[in-house]
Amino acid sequence: MWTKQSQPEPPSPSPAPWQPPSSPVNTATAPRPTSPAARNIACLGATLEISGQLSGQEDLQIDGKVEGPISLEGQRLTVGRTGKLNSEVTAREVVVYGKITGNVRARDRVEIKKDGEVVGDITTTRISVEDGAYFKGRIEIERAKTPAISEFEHEAVPVGVDAN
């Protein structure tokens, strides 16, 4: 009789460890995840010089030179270390690493960082001036706006009392 000899089964191949694709992924065209906290930030480079009025609806970082009014209502302005502004500035937030010559009005806050410099008056609700920063001018702290009392709350009449 024929006998069948059993042979051991070859081991099953283990899954290969993950390796990156052989061709690089172009991150410039790959979609970026969006989240509610993500904000668009426009940048003016260190070699740019602008003379004139600047306004917009997005956050802005300036590393170059700007002469003229800057209005970013509801947005954040960051003056980079190489940024030099000769401007009247209006924004929600202003963060200064460079130099501003002119008045600054920020609805929320102003931060003057260690090497930052502001020569002009500041009007804001909150301010932070780090050690080493330079500031020359006046500061006016506005009180945070409280919710207005409605006409109905102001003239409330107790229930069951005749108002006549």
C-alpha positions in Angstrom: 0.0 0.0 0.0 0.9 3.4 -0.6 1.4 5.5 2.4 1.2 9.2 2.2 3.8 11.1 4.1 2.6 14.3 5.5 4.8 17.3 4.9 4.8 20.2 7.2 2.8 23.2 6.0 5.0 26.2 5.1 4.6 29.1 7.5 2.1 31.6 6.4 3.7 34.8 5.3 3.5 37.6 7.9 2.2 40.9 6.7 5.0 43.2 5.6 5.6 46.3 7.7 4.2 49.5 6.4 6.5 51.4 4.1 5.9 54.8 2.6 5.0 55.0 -1.1 8.0 54.9 -3.4 7.0 58.2 -5.1 6.8 61.3 -2.9 3.4 62.8 -2.2 3.0 66.4 -3.3 1.8 68.1 -0.2 1.3 71.4 -2.0 -1.7 70.0 -3.8 -2.9 67.5 -1.2 -6.1 68.6 0.5 -5.5 70.1 4.0 -7.9 69.1 6.7 -10.2 72.0 7.6 -11.3 72.8 11.1 -13.4 75.6 12.6 -10.2 76.9 14.3 -8.2 77.2 11.1 -7.8 80.8 9.9 -6.4 82.2 6.8 -3.3 84.3 7.3 -2.0 86.6 4.6 1.7 87.5 4.8 3.7 90.5 3.5 7.3 89.4 3.2 10.4 91.2 4.6 11.4 92.7 1.2 8.0 94.2 0.5 7.4 97.9 0.9 3.8 99.3 0.7 2.6 102.9 0.7 -1.1 103.4 0.9 -4.2 102.2 2.7 -4.4 98.5 3.6 -7.6 96.8 4.6 -9.0 93.2 4.6 -11.1 90.5 6.1 -8.3 88.0 7.0 -5.5 87.8 9.5 -2.3 89.5 8.4 1.4 89.2 9.2 3.6 92.0 8.1 7.4 91.4 7.9 8.1 94.3 5.5 7.5 98.1 5.6 4.1 99.7 5.4 3.3 103.4 5.4 -0.4 104.3 5.6 -3.5 103.3 7.5 -4.2 99.6 8.2 -7.8 98.5 8.9 -8.4 94.9 9.8 -11.7 95.1 11.6 -12.4 91.8 13.4 -9.0 90.3 12.4 -5.5 89.8 13.9 -2.5 91.8 12.8 1.0 90.5 13.6 4.0 92.7 13.0 6.9 90.3 12.5 10.5 91.0 13.8 11.5 92.7 10.5 8.2 94.6 10.2 8.2 98.4 10.3 4.9 100.2 10.2 4.3 103.9 10.0 0.6 103.5 10.3 -2.6 104.1 12.2 -3.7 100.6 13.0 -7.3 99.3 13.6 -7.8 95.6 14.3 -9.3 93.0 16.7 -5.9 92.0 17.9 -2.4 93.4 17.4 0.8 91.5 18.2 4.0 93.4 17.8 7.4 91.7 17.4 8.7 94.6 15.2 8.0 98.3 15.2 4.9 100.4 14.9 5.0 104.2 14.7 1.4 105.5 15.0 -1.7 105.0 17.0 -3.1 101.5 17.6 -6.7 100.7 18.2 -7.5 97.0 19.0 -11.0 95.9 19.9 -9.7 92.9 21.9 -6.0 93.1 22.9 -2.6 94.4 22.1 0.6 92.4 22.8 4.1 94.0 22.6 6.6 91.3 22.6 10.2 91.3 24.0 11.8 93.1 21.1 8.7 94.9 19.9 8.3 98.7 19.8 5.3 100.9 19.7 5.5 104.7 19.5 2.0 106.1 19.6 -1.2 105.9 21.6 -2.9 102.5 22.2 -6.7 102.0 22.8 -7.7 98.5 23.7 -9.6 96.4 26.3 -6.5 94.3 27.2 -2.8 94.9 26.9 0.4 92.9 27.5 3.9 94.5 27.4 6.7 92.0 27.8 10.1 92.8 29.5 12.4 94.3 27.0 9.6 95.8 24.9 9.6 99.5 24.1 6.5 101.7 24.4 6.1 105.5 24.2 2.7 107.0 24.2 -0.6 106.8 26.1 -2.7 103.7 26.9 -6.5 103.9 27.1 -8.1 100.8 28.5 -11.7 100.5 27.4 -14.1 98.6 29.6 -15.5 95.5 28.1 -19.0 96.1 26.8 -21.7 94.7 29.0 -25.0 93.5 27.6 -27.5 96.3 27.4 -30.5 96.0 29.7 -33.6 95.8 27.6 -36.4 98.3 27.9 -38.7 95.5 29.3 -36.3 94.5 32.0 -35.8 98.1 33.1 -39.4 98.9 33.4 -40.6 95.6 35.0 -43.8 95.7 37.0 -44.5 93.1 39.6 -47.3 90.6 38.8 -50.7 91.5 40.3 -49.9 95.2 40.7 -51.8 97.8 38.7 -49.4 99.9 36.7 -51.9 102.8 36.6 
